Amino acid sequence: MTSPLQQKIKITGPSVVTANRTFDGAVIWRTATKDWSTDLADAAVVSTVDTARALLAESAADDIGAVGPYIAPVTIDDSGAIAPGNLREQIRSTGVTIDIPATV
């Protein structure tokens, strides 16, 4: 498998770095303060390949707090609100798509 840092990065608009939190698997986004947040509104938004690569590199270095960081597209509306930019990220931001059976 190719490391995220070795993959060709294409940026076609605003993007963020997302990953999963290691201790519970929650979807998280990298913030401008070099931290992680479960709230997409807190995410650092980048729009160039160089800034995306830098944000991804610092995110990948945090392999204790997060696993599998990658660049994901977002949209920004007129009020500045950030929303997932594709179906995959919409699903990840809202949780599982099936009912999880209760354990007995």
Residue pairs with C-beta under 8 A, 6 or more apart in sequence:
3 60
4 56
4 60
4 68
4 69
4 70
4 71
5 53
5 56
5 57
5 60
9 49
9 52
9 53
9 56
9 71
10 49
11 46
11 47
11 48
11 49
11 52
11 71
12 73
13 47
13 73
13 74
13 75
13 85
14 45
14 46
14 47
14 73
14 74
14 75
14 76
14 82
14 85
15 45
15 46
15 47
15 52
15 71
15 72
15 73
15 74
15 85
16 29
16 30
16 40
16 43
16 44
16 45
16 46
16 71
16 72
16 74
16 82
17 29
17 30
17 43
17 44
17 46
17 52
17 55
17 56
17 59
17 69
17 70
17 71
17 72
18 27
18 28
18 29
18 30
18 43
18 69
18 70
18 72
18 89
18 92
19 28
19 30
19 36
19 59
19 66
19 67
19 68
19 69
19 70
20 26
20 27
20 28
20 66
20 67
20 68
21 27
21 28
21 36
21 38
21 65
21 66
21 67
22 64
22 65
22 66
22 67
26 38
27 38
27 92
27 93
28 36
28 37
28 38
28 66
29 36
29 37
29 38
29 39
29 40
29 42
29 43
29 44
30 36
30 43
30 44
30 55
30 58
30 59
30 69
31 37
31 42
31 43
31 44
32 44
34 58
36 62
36 65
36 66
37 43
40 74
40 82
40 83
40 84
40 93
41 81
41 82
43 74
43 82
44 55
45 74
45 76
45 82
46 52
46 55
46 71
52 71
55 71
56 69
56 70
56 71
59 66
59 69
60 69
62 69
72 84
72 85
72 86
72 88
72 89
73 84
73 85
73 86
73 89
74 82
74 83
74 84
74 85
74 89
75 82
75 83
75 84
75 85
76 82
76 83
77 83
84 90
84 92
84 93
91 97
